[in-house]
Amino acid sequence: MADHTPGPWSVEIEDHKAPDDWYSAAIGVGSAWGGTYRTLARVPQSEHGWSAEVQAREAADARLMAAAPELLAALIALEGDCWCPWHAEPDHHTAPCLQARAAIAKARGEASRD
């Protein structure tokens, strides 16, 4: 699997409501003002219109996506320190350890390791 674009990733929220706008938020890396910004993904405009609730949900989705590199790094660090009551038996882990392993595998495009 190829490595993902290193973080930190940032979010640019679009604050316009033109009917021809096709996205409401962009996730990128670098500085938009420093000339090195690169868009990684866009959250498409909702088909449900531009209500405050829809805009807030789309912004929350974009922030979650932008946090992905840090979340993955944290899960990898936690997995390395996993200490389950049955740690002596590698096939027996607590639900949080299994959830972390599954999320790491999903991010890496691998089959779950539980």
C-alpha positions, 0 to 999 in steps of 0.5 A: 500500500502507498503511504498517505499524504503526511499531515497535518491536513487543514480544512477550508470551509466555503462560505458561499451559497451559489447554486452552481457551487459543487462543494462546501469544504475542502481538505488540503495540506500546506498553507493556502496563503503560503502558496504551497496548499494542495487540495486532497479532497472536497466535501460535495454540496449537499443535495438537501440545500444549504440549511445551517444544519447541513452546513454544520454537518458538512463542516464536521465531516471535513474536520474529521477527514482532516484529522485522519493523519493524527488519528491514525498516528494516535491509534498506531501508538496506542496499539503498540502499547496495547495491554489487555488482560490476556496479552500473553495470548495474542488472539485475545484482546479487549474490544478497544484494542480490536477496534483500534486494529480494525481502524488501522487496517481499514486506513491501510487498505488491509484486512482486519487483523483481529 
